[in-house]
Amino acid sequence: MSSIAKTPQPPYYAAIFTSERTEGDGGYGMMGDKMEKLAAEQPGFLGMESVRDQNGVGITVSYWESLDAIKHWKHNELHKIAQEKGKSEWYRTFGLRVSKIERDYFFTV
């Protein structure tokens, strides 16, 4: 994903997923593409931004209308398969933070 998500006026929510990858792809790239498309189809999804450095540390922020929308995404059956694969194969360590966005500011120069 290569652009800044276009989100509505706050409030809205962010699910911030931070991870450190294991070596090799093992289907990770293909699953990531599938999860990005699937998330975009979920009710309440607002957008996503994702980066990963050369050492395998990544941050993906997905934006949602509500905490319920995040909860439904967490429990999506296909997403659960990706979560299990992440735990068993793709990540050395990972964490999730959920935050309410109260204000945002954007500038174009």
N, C-alpha and C positions, 0 to 999 in steps of 0.2 A: 504494500500500500504506500503510495507516494505523495499523498496530499493531506492537507489539514482538513479535518472533518468540519462540515458546515452544520453547526448545532443551532437549535432555537434559542430564544431568550431564556435565561434561567428562571426558575430552578429546573434542573435535570440531574441525572446521576451518572457517575463514571465508575466502571469496573476496571481497575488497574492491575494487570497481570504482569508480573516480573518473573523472569526465568533465566536459568543458565542451562544451555543445551549440552547434550552429550555429543560425542564425535559421530560423524556420518549423518546421512539423511534418513534412511530407514523408512521412507514414505512420509516424512514430516512435511515436506514442501507441498505435496499433493493434498494431504489432510488439512494443512493450513488454508489452502485455497478453497477447499470445500467448506471449512468452518466459516470463513469470511463470507461466502455466498449464503450459507445457511443462516448466519446471524442476521444478515441484511433482510432476510425474509421474516424475521420474528417480529411479532407485535411489540411496539415500544422501542425498537432499535432506531438510534439516531445517527450513528456513524462510528468510525473506528480510525485509529492512528497506530502505527506499529513501526518499531525500529529494532535493529539488532546490530551489535558491534562485532568486530573481527574476533573477539574472544568468546563469542557465543552468548553474551548477556543481552537479553531483549526486554523490551517493555511494549506491551500492547494495551491501549486504552480504548475501551468500547463505551459508548455513550447511550444512555437509556432514559426513557420518559419516567420510569418509576422503579422502585425496589422490587415490585412484583414482576416487572418485565425481566429484571436481572435474574430473579429466582426461577422464572420459567425457562430462561436460557440455560441456567445451570442444570436443570433437570431434563432438558431436551435429550431424547434417546441417542441420537447420533453424536451430540456433543459429549455425552457421557462416555461413549466409546473412545472418542479422542482424548478425554481426560484420563481414562485408564491407560491408554497407550503412552501418554505423556508420563504418567507415574512409573510405568514399567520399563520404558525404553528411551524417551526423548529428552528428559530433563534430569540434570543433576540436583537442582533445587528450584523451587518456584514458590510464589506467594500471590495472594490476591488481596487487594484493598478496595473497598467500596466507599465512595465519597459522594456527598451531595454538593453540586455546583451551585453556589449562591450568586456569583458574579463571574463574568468573563469580559475580556477586553481584547480586541484584535486591531491591528494596524497594518496597513499596506504602505510600503515605501517604494 
